């Protein structure tokens, strides 16, 4: 495997400087550039019973940038297992890639519509019955296979956005079931899948710099078979495709001038998190609340009281999170934790802080919307 490929974690330095590094966390960081939208392509025919579809995705090389890993049919490690696709997510200072895995259920994958049964949540492409897999022909290209059925799948999100969170990203969160499934026994990608990934990383045609979001090999019938009848070209790049320079974001997570506007279903008026790459609540700036000014004294007074309650509740949540994180730091000191352990905890703290700020911004926005409706 190329040493340049970022197939492991990049940890954040304490001063907010993002530097590449490696760990066993199974996460990729891409500094400041969003992944391209998913290209449009057709699914190649399933090579035989027992194969499961694993959708294509954009991987990252720290020198050459994004490259496409073609979707392909794969034999699972054992019967009964399903594939949860990997996904990119915005984490306040960088884009983070969460690796896919095999498990008894399909877990959270960012709400990304990969197609062919992966609508953004769950999997509608088939199910296991004992040692036999039954394919939904309405979303899978299968022939000469008897274990089939037809079920219409309605897809509400037709966008080709390839990441969750941040400017223009999808606004999806794990369900209660998906949270529970995240604690199940998982199996990493198979050696065949890893070879497929490595093969893609050596093919110049698959790099975005060469294909501009429209890879010459979008999908294959079997892993690593990048030529012949089983290789499928992309019909087109994602409808909202823009070059990497137009997908950059600054370190604080705000949209740059060239980044495309929010996708369908997102509000332009939702304030972005104010904390940037703050790792702890006490590093966040004080939140600014708009003063009511409707001309109706009673309405303004009621709105001000609601804002004060919201502010008090959010301030308490900040203090609780700060206290919890400080206790974890004290535990690290008592255990004389290693630098790697401290970095992982710091990364977790930054994610917690960012998620809290996102939630608070959304709460404030919802309150303002209710106020506007009453005017």
C-alpha positions in Angstrom: 0.0 0.0 0.0 1.2 3.5 -0.8 2.7 5.2 2.3 1.0 8.4 1.1 -2.6 7.1 1.7 -4.3 8.4 4.7 -6.1 5.2 5.8 -5.7 5.9 9.5 -6.3 8.7 11.9 -5.0 12.2 11.6 -5.0 13.8 15.0 -5.5 17.5 15.9 -2.8 19.4 17.6 -3.8 21.2 20.8 -3.3 24.6 19.3 -5.8 23.9 16.5 -3.2 23.1 13.9 -4.1 20.0 11.9 -1.1 17.7 11.2 -1.1 14.3 9.5 -0.4 11.4 11.9 -1.3 7.7 12.2 -3.2 5.6 14.8 -5.5 2.6 14.9 -8.7 4.7 15.2 -9.7 3.9 11.6 -10.4 7.5 10.6 -9.1 9.7 7.8 -8.8 13.5 8.0 -8.8 15.6 4.9 -7.5 19.1 5.5 -10.0 21.8 4.4 -11.4 20.3 1.2 -14.8 18.6 0.9 -15.0 15.3 -1.0 -16.6 15.6 -4.5 -20.2 14.7 -5.0 -20.8 11.1 -5.9 -20.7 10.4 -9.7 -23.7 9.0 -11.5 -23.2 5.4 -12.7 -25.0 2.1 -13.3 -24.5 -1.0 -11.2 -22.7 -3.9 -12.9 -24.4 -7.3 -12.9 -24.0 -9.4 -9.8 -21.5 -12.2 -10.4 -23.4 -14.8 -8.5 -25.4 -15.7 -5.4 -24.0 -14.6 -2.1 -22.3 -11.5 -3.3 -23.2 -8.2 -1.7 -23.0 -4.7 -3.2 -20.5 -2.3 -1.6 -21.0 1.2 -3.1 -18.2 3.3 -4.5 -16.7 6.2 -2.5 -14.1 8.9 -2.6 -10.8 8.1 -0.7 -8.0 10.5 0.0 -4.3 10.6 -0.8 -2.3 13.2 1.2 -0.3 14.1 -2.0 -2.6 13.6 -4.9 -5.9 14.3 -3.3 -9.2 12.5 -3.7 -9.5 9.3 -5.8 -12.5 7.1 -6.6 -12.8 3.6 -5.2 -15.2 1.8 -7.6 -18.3 0.2 -6.2 -18.1 -3.6 -6.4 -19.8 -6.9 -5.5 -18.0 -8.6 -2.6 -18.4 -11.9 -0.8 -19.0 -11.1 2.9 -16.7 -12.6 5.6 -19.5 -14.9 6.7 -23.2 -15.4 6.0 -25.6 -13.1 7.8 -23.3 -10.0 7.7 -24.2 -6.8 5.9 -22.0 -3.9 4.8 -22.2 -0.5 6.3 -20.5 2.0 3.9 -17.8 4.4 5.0 -18.7 8.1 5.0 -17.2 11.5 5.3 -18.2 14.0 8.0 -17.3 17.5 8.9 -15.9 17.7 12.4 -15.4 21.4 13.0 -11.9 21.8 11.5 -11.5 18.9 9.0 -13.4 16.4 7.0 -13.3 13.0 8.7 -13.7 9.6 7.0 -15.3 6.8 9.0 -14.4 3.4 7.6 -17.1 0.9 6.5 -17.5 -2.4 8.2 -19.4 -5.7 8.2 -21.9 -6.5 10.9 -25.4 -8.0 11.5 -27.1 -4.7 10.9 -26.4 -1.7 8.6 -25.4 1.1 10.8 -25.2 4.9 10.4 -23.4 6.1 7.2 -23.9 9.8 7.3 -27.3 9.9 5.6 -25.5 9.6 2.3 -27.6 8.3 -0.6 -25.1 5.8 -2.2 -27.9 4.3 -4.3 -28.6 0.6 -5.1 -30.4 0.1 -1.8 -28.3 2.5 0.3 -30.8 5.3 0.5 -29.0 7.1 3.4 -30.4 5.1 6.2 -30.5 1.3 6.4 -30.3 -1.0 3.4 -33.2 -1.9 1.0 -31.2 -4.1 -1.3 -31.9 -7.4 0.3 -31.8 -9.6 3.4 -30.4 -12.8 4.7 -32.6 -15.9 5.3 -30.3 -18.4 6.9 -27.3 -18.8 4.7 -29.1 -17.5 1.6 -29.2 -13.8 0.6 -32.4 -12.6 -1.2 -31.9 -9.7 -3.6 -34.4 -6.8 -4.3 -34.4 -6.6 -8.1 -35.9 -3.1 -8.0 -32.5 -1.7 -6.9 -30.0 -4.5 -7.8 -28.8 -5.7 -11.2 -29.1 -9.5 -10.8 -29.6 -12.2 -13.4 -29.6 -16.0 -13.2 -30.2 -15.8 -9.4 -33.4 -17.4 -8.0 -33.4 -15.7 -4.5 -35.0 -12.5 -5.6 -38.0 -10.3 -4.9 -39.3 -6.9 -5.9 -39.9 -4.0 -3.5 -40.2 -0.4 -4.6 -37.7 1.9 -2.8 -38.6 5.5 -2.5 -35.6 7.9 -2.4 -36.3 11.3 -1.0 -32.8 12.7 -1.2 -31.7 12.7 -4.8 -28.6 14.9 -4.2 -25.2 13.3 -4.8 -23.6 15.0 -1.7 -20.8 12.8 -0.3 -20.4 14.1 3.2 -22.3 14.9 6.4 -22.3 18.2 8.3 -20.6 21.5 7.5 -21.5 23.9 4.7 -23.5 22.1 2.0 -23.3 18.8 3.8 -26.2 16.5 4.8 -27.9 17.1 8.1 -28.4 13.5 9.4 -27.9 12.0 12.8 -27.8 8.3 14.0 -31.1 6.8 15.1 -31.5 5.2 18.5 -31.2 1.7 16.8 -28.1 2.8 14.9 -26.5 4.0 18.1 -27.1 0.6 19.6 -25.8 -1.3 16.6 -22.6 0.7 16.7 -21.7 -1.5 19.8 -22.2 -4.8 17.9 -19.4 -7.0 16.8 -18.0 -5.5 13.6 -15.5 -6.9 11.1 -13.2 -4.7 9.1 -13.1 -4.8 5.3 -11.8 -8.0 3.9 -8.4 -8.5 2.4 -10.1 -8.5 -1.0 -11.6 -5.1 -0.3 -8.3 -3.8 0.8 -6.6 -4.9 -2.4 -9.4 -3.3 -4.3 -8.7 0.0 -2.5 -5.0 -0.3 -3.2 -5.6 -1.1 -6.8 -7.7 2.1 -7.1 -5.0 4.2 -5.5 -2.5 3.2 -8.2 -4.9 4.0 -11.1 -4.3 7.6 -12.3 -7.7 7.7 -14.1 -9.4 7.4 -10.7 -7.9 10.5 -9.2 -10.2 13.6 -9.2 -7.3 15.6 -10.7 -7.6 13.5 -13.8 -11.3 12.7 -14.0 -12.8 15.9 -12.6 -15.4 13.9 -10.7 -16.3 11.5 -13.5 -14.2 8.4 -13.0 -13.5 6.1 -16.0 -14.1 3.1 -13.8 -17.1 3.8 -11.5 -18.0 0.3 -10.6 -16.8 -3.3 -11.2 -18.5 -6.7 -11.1 -15.7 -8.1 -8.8 -13.0 -6.4 -6.7 -9.9 -5.4 -8.5 -11.3 -6.2 -12.0 -10.9 -2.7 -13.5 -11.2 -3.8 -17.2 -13.4 -5.9 -19.4 -17.2 -6.2 -19.5 -17.5 -5.9 -15.7 -16.1 -2.4 -15.5 -18.6 0.4 -15.7 -17.9 4.0 -16.6 -19.5 7.0 -14.8 -22.3 8.6 -16.8 -21.4 12.0 -15.4 -20.0 13.7 -12.4 -22.3 14.7 -9.6 -24.7 17.5 -10.6 -23.2 19.9 -8.1 -19.6 19.1 -8.9 -17.0 21.9 -8.4 -13.2 21.7 -8.5 -11.3 21.3 -5.2 -10.4 25.0 -5.0 -14.2 25.7 -4.8 -14.7 23.3 -2.0 -12.2 24.6 0.5 -13.3 25.8 3.9 -11.4 27.7 6.5 -10.2 26.3 9.8 -13.2 27.5 11.7 -15.7 25.6 9.5 -17.3 28.7 7.9 -18.1 28.6 4.2 -15.6 30.3 2.0 -16.7 32.5 -0.9 -16.5 29.7 -3.5 -18.1 26.9 -1.6 -21.5 26.0 -3.0 -24.7 27.0 -1.1 -26.6 24.7 1.3 -28.3 21.7 -0.2 -32.0 21.1 -0.4 -33.6 20.9 3.1 -31.0 23.1 4.8 -31.6 26.6 5.9 -29.2 29.4 4.9 -30.2 31.2 8.1 -28.9 28.5 10.5 -25.8 30.0 12.1 -22.6 27.9 11.8 -20.9 26.8 15.1 -19.1 29.7 16.6 -16.4 27.7 18.3 -14.4 26.8 15.2 -11.8 24.3 16.3 -12.3 24.8 20.1 -11.6 21.6 22.0 -13.4 22.6 25.2 -16.6 24.6 26.1 -14.5 27.2 28.1 -12.7 28.0 24.8 -16.0 29.0 23.1 -16.9 32.6 22.7 -20.0 33.8 24.4 -23.1 33.2 22.2 -24.8 36.3 21.0 -28.6 36.4 21.2 -30.7 38.8 19.1 -32.7 41.4 21.0 -36.5 41.3 20.4 -37.9 44.3 18.6 -41.3 43.6 17.2 -43.0 46.8 18.5 -45.3 44.6 20.7 -44.1 45.1 24.3 -45.7 42.0 25.6 -44.5 39.8 22.8 -40.9 41.2 23.2 -41.0 40.5 26.9 -42.2 37.0 26.4 -39.6 36.3 23.8 -36.8 37.8 26.0 -37.9 35.5 28.8 -37.7 32.5 26.5 -34.3 33.5 25.3 -33.0 33.8 28.9 -34.3 30.3 29.7 -32.6 28.9 26.6 -29.4 30.7 27.4 -29.4 29.5 31.0 -30.0 25.9 29.9 -27.3 26.1 27.3 -24.8 27.7 29.7 -25.5 24.8 32.2 -24.9 22.3 29.4 -21.6 24.0 28.6 -20.6 23.8 32.3 -21.6 20.2 32.6 -19.5 19.2 29.5 -16.6 21.3 30.7 -16.7 19.5 34.1 -16.9 16.1 32.5 -13.9 16.8 30.2 -11.9 18.1 33.1 -12.5 14.9 35.0 -11.3 12.9 32.0 -8.1 15.0 32.0 -7.6 14.3 35.7 -8.1 10.6 35.0 -5.4 10.7 32.3 -3.0 12.4 34.7 -3.7 9.8 37.4 -3.1 7.0 34.9 -0.1 8.7 33.4 -1.6 8.2 30.0 0.6 8.3 26.9 0.6 11.1 24.4 -1.4 9.0 21.9 -4.1 8.4 24.5 -4.2 12.1 25.4 -4.5 13.1 21.7 -7.4 10.7 21.2 -9.2 12.1 24.2 -8.6 15.6 23.0 -10.0 14.7 19.6 -13.1 13.3 21.3 -13.5 16.5 23.4 -13.3 18.6 20.3 -16.0 16.6 18.6 -18.2 16.8 21.7 -17.8 20.6 21.9 -18.5 21.0 18.2 -21.6 18.9 18.3 -22.9 20.8 21.3 -22.4 24.2 19.5 -24.2 22.9 16.5 -27.1 21.8 18.7 -27.2 25.2 20.4 -27.2 27.1 17.1 -30.1 25.0 15.9 -32.1 25.6 19.1 -31.6 29.3 18.7 -32.6 29.2 15.1 -35.8 27.3 15.9 -36.7 29.9 18.6 -36.2 32.8 16.1 -38.4 31.1 13.5 -41.2 30.6 16.0 -40.9 34.3 17.0 -41.1 35.4 13.3 -44.3 33.4 12.8 -46.0 35.2 15.8 -45.3 38.7 14.3 
